[in-house]
Amino acid sequence: MKFLKALGFFGLLVVLWAFGFFWRDIQQGQAPSGRAVALAFGGPAKAALTPEQLFKQAFNRISNNFVRPVKTLELKYAGMEGLMASLGDPHTMFLVPKVAEDFALETRANFVGIGARLGTDPLGAKIAVVFEDGPADKAGLQMNDVITSIDGVSYVGKDVDLMVSKIRGKEGTNVRLGVIKAGDNKATNFNVRRAKIITPTVTGNYLADSQIGHVTVTSFAEPTAEQFDRAIDKLSNKPLKGLVIDLRGNPGGLLETAVEMVSRFVEGKVVVTMKDRDGKRSSAVTPHGFVRDWPYPVVVLIDEDSASAAEIFAGALRDYRKVTLVGTHSYGKSSVQEVKELIDGASAKITIAKYFLPSAEDIGRKVDEDGLYVSGGLHPQYNVTFDEDAVVVFGDPKKDPQLQKAIDVILGKS
């Protein structure tokens, strides 16, 4: 009995002695350090792993011990995606090689193919758009034609992205497409010669009834400014009372292109000021020598899907009082991303700065707990929404209230 009491007293001393090692950590609101535990209870303290070592250790353990074989490349990509997602920024993301390639093509707006946009269809891929004077156009393909086979191989029920990859190829080579035309029951073969395609990002239309030009800009890619110039030149041959630049649904693109586009209206002016993580500021300024003559009012159409470079272009021109904004509030993307290519063809798109318009306005989007819009974006001088039951046909003033309002604003100023 005395032995047990003595043992209990000794155990209490050990606990109190160990507690002394932990007390400083506890006072500071921290868990006891590994060193304190090691000193109290014996055994060497394990050196802390660096984040890179910890990731590699977890990666190897999963690769070697998971219940079924693991594709290590997919595991690596999943880790990268999780790394980016942990930052809580929807604009910072990891792009797997296929997505990175598509993103680069979209930014450059040029590729080798047949000059058509494809959509899904149970029989293969439906042609949604045919580029004017492109190979598909010259071969006689039209919108709503359905491609069912490529080089004799059926693609019925296959993924559209797979079909696009098979249709693209080396410049100057032919691709044989099985196509079902409207009203036909069976496919007809078309031989189409692949060529370098410059994706149209700007289209111009003359509204004869009001004598107003309507220019739609779908993105801000490398060739957009040049295509914009061509569209304006073509419209300038008509009697013009004004111009509508339609940015609805435009997700943005290259900052450099937005600056280039603004240079058609002002020169030597700040388009946007960027602030990085250290508080350092830099500005993008329009070059000299590109200003065009605008002897008529200009209206820019925006909506909640107008974002990024589209907002920079519209916001800068609004701040310099060169245009009037019509539509609904824009998205509210107030950050700048940089794309870094990785060694295996993947890319990392990382937010590197926050931007401000010439007026110093912060248009950053704010949302509630459910992710619904609360504030932010550009707010037009004339807010025009669609009736829920209305049938809207974009580009037709009679069925497009926002375009009609833009026309009314121009004619009221003329």
C-alpha positions as CSV (number, residue, x, y, z in Angstrom):
1,M,0.0,0.0,0.0
2,K,2.8,2.4,0.9
3,F,4.5,1.5,-2.4
4,L,1.4,2.4,-4.3
5,K,1.1,5.8,-2.5
6,A,4.8,6.5,-3.2
7,L,4.3,5.6,-6.9
8,G,1.3,7.9,-7.1
9,F,3.2,10.8,-5.5
10,F,6.0,10.2,-7.9
11,G,3.6,10.2,-10.9
12,L,2.1,13.5,-9.6
13,L,5.6,15.0,-9.6
14,V,6.2,13.9,-13.2
15,V,2.9,15.5,-14.3
16,L,3.7,18.8,-12.5
17,W,7.2,18.7,-13.9
18,A,5.9,18.2,-17.5
19,F,3.3,20.9,-16.9
20,G,6.1,23.4,-16.3
21,F,7.3,22.8,-19.9
22,F,3.8,23.4,-21.3
23,W,2.8,26.4,-19.1
24,R,4.5,29.0,-21.3
25,D,2.7,27.7,-24.4
26,I,-0.6,27.5,-22.6
27,Q,-0.2,31.1,-21.4
28,Q,0.3,32.3,-25.0
29,G,-2.9,30.5,-26.1
30,Q,-0.9,27.8,-28.1
31,A,-0.8,24.1,-28.1
32,P,2.3,22.6,-26.3
33,S,5.3,22.6,-28.7
34,G,6.8,19.4,-30.0
35,R,10.0,20.3,-28.2
36,A,8.2,20.6,-24.8
37,V,6.5,17.3,-25.3
38,A,9.8,15.6,-26.2
39,L,11.6,17.1,-23.2
40,A,8.8,16.2,-20.8
41,F,8.2,12.6,-21.9
42,G,11.5,11.7,-23.6
43,G,12.3,10.9,-27.2
44,P,13.8,13.2,-29.9
45,A,11.7,16.1,-31.2
46,K,10.8,15.7,-34.9
47,A,11.9,18.5,-37.2
48,A,9.0,20.4,-38.7
49,L,8.4,19.7,-42.4
50,T,8.3,22.5,-44.9
51,P,5.1,22.9,-46.8
52,E,6.7,21.4,-49.9
53,Q,8.0,18.3,-47.9
54,L,4.6,17.9,-46.3
55,F,2.8,18.0,-49.7
56,K,5.3,15.5,-51.2
57,Q,4.9,13.2,-48.2
58,A,1.1,13.2,-48.5
59,F,1.3,12.8,-52.3
60,N,3.6,9.7,-52.1
61,R,1.6,8.1,-49.3
62,I,-1.6,8.5,-51.4
63,S,0.1,7.3,-54.5
64,N,1.5,4.2,-52.9
65,N,-1.1,3.2,-50.4
66,F,-4.6,4.2,-51.7
67,V,-6.9,1.2,-52.1
68,R,-6.8,1.3,-55.8
69,P,-4.1,2.4,-58.3
70,V,-3.8,6.2,-58.6
71,K,-3.0,8.2,-61.8
72,T,-0.3,10.5,-60.3
73,L,-0.8,13.2,-63.0
74,E,-4.4,13.6,-62.1
75,L,-3.5,13.6,-58.4
76,K,-1.0,16.4,-59.0
77,Y,-3.6,18.4,-61.0
78,A,-6.1,17.9,-58.2
79,G,-3.6,19.2,-55.7
80,M,-2.9,22.3,-57.8
81,E,-6.6,23.0,-58.2
82,G,-7.1,22.7,-54.5
83,L,-4.1,25.0,-53.9
84,M,-5.6,27.7,-56.1
85,A,-9.1,27.2,-54.7
86,S,-7.9,27.6,-51.1
87,L,-7.2,31.3,-51.9
88,G,-10.9,32.0,-52.1
89,D,-10.4,34.0,-55.4
90,P,-12.7,32.9,-58.2
91,H,-10.3,34.4,-60.8
92,T,-7.2,32.6,-59.6
93,M,-7.2,29.1,-61.0
94,F,-5.2,26.1,-62.3
95,L,-5.7,25.2,-66.0
96,V,-5.1,21.7,-67.1
97,P,-3.2,21.4,-70.4
98,K,-6.4,21.1,-72.6
99,V,-8.1,24.1,-70.9
100,A,-4.8,26.1,-71.0
101,E,-4.5,25.5,-74.7
102,D,-8.2,26.5,-75.3
103,F,-7.6,29.6,-73.2
104,A,-4.5,30.6,-75.2
105,L,-6.3,30.1,-78.5
106,E,-9.2,32.2,-77.3
107,T,-6.9,35.0,-76.2
108,R,-4.9,34.9,-79.5
109,A,-8.1,34.5,-81.5
110,N,-6.3,32.5,-84.1
111,F,-6.0,28.8,-84.9
112,V,-5.9,26.3,-87.8
113,G,-9.4,24.9,-88.6
114,I,-12.4,25.3,-90.8
115,G,-13.8,28.6,-89.5
116,A,-16.9,27.6,-87.7
117,R,-18.2,27.4,-84.1
118,L,-19.8,24.1,-83.1
119,G,-22.5,23.3,-80.6
120,T,-23.9,20.1,-79.2
121,D,-26.4,17.9,-81.1
122,P,-27.5,14.3,-80.6
123,L,-26.2,13.4,-84.0
124,G,-22.7,15.0,-83.6
125,A,-22.1,18.7,-83.6
126,K,-24.3,21.5,-84.9
127,I,-22.7,24.5,-86.7
128,A,-23.7,27.5,-84.6
129,V,-21.6,30.1,-86.6
130,V,-19.8,30.1,-89.9
131,F,-17.0,32.7,-90.3
132,E,-17.4,34.8,-93.4
133,D,-15.0,33.8,-96.2
134,G,-13.5,31.0,-94.0
135,P,-13.0,27.4,-95.3
136,A,-16.4,26.2,-94.1
137,D,-18.2,29.1,-95.7
138,K,-16.3,28.5,-99.0
139,A,-17.2,24.8,-98.9
140,G,-20.9,25.5,-98.6
141,L,-21.4,24.7,-94.9
142,Q,-24.1,26.8,-93.2
143,M,-25.5,27.5,-89.7
144,N,-27.6,24.6,-88.3
145,D,-25.8,22.0,-90.5
146,V,-25.0,18.9,-88.4
147,I,-21.5,17.2,-88.6
148,T,-21.9,13.5,-88.0
149,S,-18.6,12.1,-89.2
150,I,-14.9,13.2,-89.6
151,D,-12.7,11.5,-92.2
152,G,-15.1,8.5,-92.4
153,V,-15.4,8.0,-88.6
154,S,-18.8,8.4,-87.0
155,Y,-19.0,10.9,-84.1
156,V,-22.6,10.5,-83.3
157,G,-23.1,11.0,-79.6
158,K,-19.5,12.0,-79.1
159,D,-18.2,15.0,-77.2
160,V,-18.0,18.3,-79.2
161,D,-14.6,19.1,-77.9
162,L,-13.3,15.8,-79.2
163,M,-14.8,16.6,-82.6
164,V,-13.2,20.1,-82.6
165,S,-9.8,18.5,-81.9
166,K,-10.2,16.1,-84.8
167,I,-11.4,18.9,-87.2
168,R,-8.4,21.1,-86.4
169,G,-5.1,20.0,-87.9
170,K,-2.2,21.1,-90.0
171,E,-2.7,24.2,-92.2
172,G,-3.3,23.3,-95.9
173,T,-4.6,19.7,-95.2
174,N,-8.1,18.5,-96.0
175,V,-10.7,17.1,-93.6
176,R,-13.7,15.1,-94.9
177,L,-16.9,15.9,-93.0
178,G,-20.2,14.0,-93.1
179,V,-22.8,16.7,-92.9
180,I,-26.6,16.5,-92.6
181,K,-28.1,19.6,-94.2
182,A,-31.5,21.1,-93.2
183,G,-34.3,19.0,-94.7
184,D,-32.0,16.0,-95.6
185,N,-32.2,12.6,-94.1
186,K,-28.7,11.4,-94.8
187,A,-25.2,12.9,-94.6
188,T,-23.3,14.4,-97.5
189,N,-19.5,14.5,-97.6
190,F,-17.7,17.8,-97.7
191,N,-14.0,18.2,-98.2
192,V,-12.8,21.3,-96.4
193,R,-9.3,22.6,-96.6
194,R,-7.9,23.7,-93.2
195,A,-6.6,27.2,-92.9
196,K,-5.4,29.7,-90.4
197,I,-8.5,31.3,-88.8
198,I,-8.6,34.7,-87.2
199,T,-11.7,34.5,-85.0
200,P,-14.0,37.4,-85.5
201,T,-14.5,39.2,-82.2
202,V,-16.1,42.3,-83.7
203,T,-19.1,42.5,-86.0
204,G,-20.7,45.6,-87.5
205,N,-24.3,46.2,-88.6
206,Y,-25.9,49.3,-90.1
207,L,-29.4,50.1,-88.7
208,A,-30.8,51.8,-91.8
209,D,-34.1,52.9,-90.2
210,S,-32.2,55.1,-87.6
211,Q,-29.0,55.6,-89.5
212,I,-27.0,54.2,-86.6
213,G,-24.1,51.8,-86.5
214,H,-24.2,48.8,-84.2
215,V,-20.9,47.2,-83.4
216,T,-20.8,44.1,-81.2
217,V,-17.5,43.2,-79.4
218,T,-17.6,39.7,-78.0
219,S,-14.2,39.7,-76.4
220,F,-10.9,41.6,-76.1
221,A,-8.4,39.4,-77.9
222,E,-5.2,40.2,-79.8
223,P,-6.9,41.1,-83.1
224,T,-9.9,42.9,-81.6
225,A,-8.7,46.5,-82.0
226,E,-7.8,45.9,-85.7
227,Q,-11.2,44.3,-86.3
228,F,-12.9,47.2,-84.5
229,D,-11.1,49.7,-86.8
230,R,-12.3,47.7,-89.9
231,A,-15.9,47.7,-88.7
232,I,-15.9,51.4,-88.0
233,D,-14.3,52.1,-91.4
234,K,-16.9,50.1,-93.1
235,L,-19.8,51.8,-91.3
236,S,-18.2,55.2,-92.0
237,N,-19.2,54.8,-95.6
238,K,-22.8,55.1,-94.5
239,P,-24.6,58.2,-93.3
240,L,-24.2,57.9,-89.5
241,K,-26.1,59.7,-86.8
242,G,-24.4,57.7,-84.0
243,L,-22.7,54.5,-82.9
244,V,-23.7,51.8,-80.4
245,I,-20.8,49.6,-79.1
246,D,-22.4,46.5,-77.7
247,L,-20.4,44.8,-74.9
248,R,-23.3,42.7,-73.5
249,G,-22.1,39.2,-72.6
250,N,-18.4,40.3,-73.2
251,P,-16.3,38.5,-70.5
252,G,-13.3,40.7,-71.2
253,G,-9.8,39.5,-72.2
254,L,-6.5,41.3,-72.6
255,L,-5.9,44.5,-70.7
256,E,-3.5,45.6,-73.5
257,T,-6.4,45.3,-76.0
258,A,-8.7,47.4,-73.8
259,V,-6.0,50.1,-73.6
260,E,-5.6,49.9,-77.4
261,M,-9.3,50.3,-78.0
262,V,-9.5,53.3,-75.6
263,S,-6.7,54.9,-77.6
264,R,-9.2,55.3,-80.5
265,F,-10.9,57.9,-78.3
266,V,-8.2,59.6,-76.1
267,E,-4.4,59.7,-76.2
268,G,-1.9,60.0,-73.4
269,K,-4.6,59.2,-70.8
270,V,-4.6,56.8,-67.9
271,V,-7.0,53.9,-68.6
272,V,-6.5,52.0,-65.4
273,T,-4.3,52.1,-62.3
274,M,-3.2,48.8,-60.7
275,K,-2.2,48.3,-57.1
276,D,-0.2,45.1,-56.2
277,R,0.1,43.2,-52.9
278,D,2.8,45.6,-51.6
279,G,0.8,48.7,-52.4
280,K,2.9,49.6,-55.4
281,R,0.9,51.4,-58.1
282,S,1.3,51.3,-61.9
283,S,-0.8,52.8,-64.6
284,A,-1.8,51.8,-68.2
285,V,-1.8,54.8,-70.5
286,T,-3.1,55.1,-74.0
287,P,-0.5,55.6,-76.8
288,H,-0.5,58.6,-79.1
289,G,-1.5,58.7,-82.7
290,F,-4.5,56.4,-82.8
291,V,-7.4,58.8,-82.0
292,R,-10.3,58.6,-84.5
293,D,-12.8,61.3,-85.4
294,W,-16.2,60.7,-83.6
295,P,-18.5,63.4,-85.1
296,Y,-21.6,61.7,-83.5
297,P,-22.7,60.4,-80.1
298,V,-21.5,57.0,-79.0
299,V,-23.4,54.7,-76.6
300,V,-22.0,51.6,-74.9
301,L,-24.3,48.7,-74.0
302,I,-23.4,46.7,-70.9
303,D,-25.0,44.0,-68.7
304,E,-24.1,41.8,-65.8
305,D,-22.0,39.6,-68.1
306,S,-19.8,42.5,-69.2
307,A,-16.6,42.0,-67.2
308,S,-12.9,42.6,-66.9
309,A,-11.5,44.3,-70.0
310,A,-15.0,45.2,-71.2
311,E,-15.6,47.1,-67.9
312,I,-12.2,48.8,-68.2
313,F,-13.0,50.0,-71.8
314,A,-16.5,51.2,-70.9
315,G,-15.5,52.7,-67.6
316,A,-12.6,54.6,-68.9
317,L,-14.6,56.1,-71.8
318,R,-17.4,57.0,-69.4
319,D,-14.9,58.7,-67.1
320,Y,-13.5,60.8,-70.0
321,R,-17.1,61.6,-71.1
322,K,-16.7,60.0,-74.5
323,V,-19.7,57.7,-74.2
324,T,-23.0,57.1,-72.5
325,L,-23.7,53.8,-70.8
326,V,-27.0,52.0,-71.3
327,G,-28.2,48.6,-70.0
328,T,-27.8,47.1,-66.6
329,H,-24.9,47.1,-64.1
330,S,-21.8,45.2,-65.2
331,Y,-20.2,42.2,-63.4
332,G,-17.7,44.1,-61.2
333,K,-14.4,42.3,-61.8
334,S,-11.8,44.7,-60.4
335,S,-8.7,42.5,-60.4
336,V,-5.9,41.8,-62.9
337,Q,-4.6,38.3,-63.6
338,E,-1.3,37.0,-65.0
339,V,-1.1,33.6,-66.8
340,K,2.0,31.6,-66.0
341,E,2.8,28.6,-68.3
342,L,3.9,25.4,-66.5
343,I,6.4,22.9,-67.8
344,D,3.8,20.2,-68.8
345,G,1.5,22.5,-70.8
346,A,-0.8,23.4,-67.9
347,S,-1.1,27.0,-66.7
348,A,-1.7,29.0,-63.5
349,K,-3.9,32.1,-63.8
350,I,-3.1,34.2,-60.7
351,T,-4.6,37.5,-59.5
352,I,-1.6,39.9,-59.2
353,A,-3.3,43.3,-58.6
354,K,-6.5,45.2,-58.0
355,Y,-7.4,47.9,-60.5
356,F,-9.1,51.3,-60.4
357,L,-10.7,53.4,-63.2
358,P,-9.4,56.9,-64.0
359,S,-12.0,58.3,-61.6
360,A,-10.4,56.1,-58.9
361,E,-13.7,54.2,-58.6
362,D,-13.5,50.7,-57.2
363,I,-16.1,48.6,-59.1
364,G,-15.3,45.4,-57.2
365,R,-18.3,43.0,-57.0
366,K,-19.8,42.2,-53.6
367,V,-22.1,39.3,-53.0
368,D,-24.2,37.9,-50.1
369,E,-23.8,34.6,-48.3
370,D,-25.6,32.8,-51.2
371,G,-23.3,34.4,-53.8
372,L,-26.0,36.7,-55.1
373,Y,-25.0,40.2,-56.3
374,V,-25.2,43.0,-53.8
375,S,-23.2,45.9,-55.3
376,G,-20.3,46.7,-57.7
377,G,-19.8,47.0,-61.4
378,L,-20.4,49.9,-63.7
379,H,-23.9,51.5,-63.4
380,P,-25.3,52.9,-66.6
381,Q,-26.7,56.4,-67.0
382,Y,-29.8,54.7,-68.4
383,N,-30.8,51.5,-66.7
384,V,-32.9,49.2,-68.9
385,T,-34.1,45.7,-67.9
386,F,-36.1,43.1,-69.8
387,D,-39.6,42.1,-69.0
388,E,-39.6,38.4,-67.8
389,D,-42.2,37.4,-70.4
390,A,-40.7,39.4,-73.3
391,V,-39.2,37.7,-76.3
392,V,-35.8,39.4,-76.7
393,V,-33.9,39.2,-80.0
394,F,-30.5,40.9,-79.5
395,G,-29.6,43.3,-82.3
396,D,-33.2,43.8,-83.4
397,P,-34.3,47.2,-82.1
398,K,-38.0,46.1,-82.2
399,K,-37.3,43.2,-79.9
400,D,-34.2,44.5,-78.0
401,P,-35.3,47.2,-75.5
402,Q,-31.7,48.0,-74.5
403,L,-30.6,48.6,-78.1
404,Q,-33.8,50.7,-78.7
405,K,-33.0,52.8,-75.7
406,A,-29.4,53.3,-77.0
407,I,-30.9,54.5,-80.3
408,D,-33.3,56.9,-78.5
409,V,-30.4,58.3,-76.5
410,I,-28.3,58.9,-79.7
411,L,-31.2,60.5,-81.6
412,G,-32.0,62.7,-78.6
413,K,-28.4,64.0,-78.6
414,S,-28.1,64.4,-82.4
